[in-house]
Amino acid sequence: MARIGVEQSLSNVSDALRSKGYDVVELRQEQDANGCDCCVISGQDQNVMGIQNAVTQGSVLNAHGMSADEVCQAVESRLQS
């Protein structure tokens, strides 16, 4: 099953993804994203300093304004493409 990195503040998203069988990793620091197929961020502190270093080859999903179910659907959609 795919490995999904989820920002700490999105515990409801983590729970929803785990219930669907995904391997969920909590994103606490930059290195936690290594090896993830997809990362889910809250968008609250996105690109604060204008630095855009890519640490993961997987896609990054901004969950701002989305429900846990919507995030799960978006993750599934990105993993299929």
Residue pairs with C-beta under 8 A, 6 or more apart in sequence:
1 21
1 22
1 23
2 22
2 23
2 37
2 38
2 75
2 79
3 22
3 23
3 25
3 35
3 36
3 37
4 17
4 22
4 23
4 24
4 25
4 36
4 37
4 38
4 39
4 40
4 75
5 24
5 25
5 26
5 27
5 32
5 33
5 36
5 38
5 39
5 40
5 56
5 58
6 13
6 14
6 17
6 24
6 25
6 26
6 27
6 39
6 40
7 26
7 27
7 40
7 41
7 42
7 63
8 26
8 27
8 28
9 42
9 44
10 40
10 42
10 63
10 71
12 68
13 40
13 63
13 68
13 71
13 72
14 24
14 26
15 68
16 68
16 69
16 71
16 72
17 24
17 40
17 71
17 72
17 75
18 24
20 72
22 75
25 32
25 36
26 32
27 33
27 39
27 41
30 53
30 55
31 55
33 39
33 55
33 56
33 58
34 55
34 56
35 56
36 56
36 58
37 58
37 79
38 58
38 59
38 60
38 61
38 75
38 78
38 79
39 56
39 58
39 59
39 60
39 61
40 60
40 61
40 63
40 71
40 75
41 60
41 61
41 62
41 63
42 62
42 63
42 64
43 62
43 63
43 64
44 64
46 62
59 78
61 71
61 74
61 75
61 78
63 71
66 74
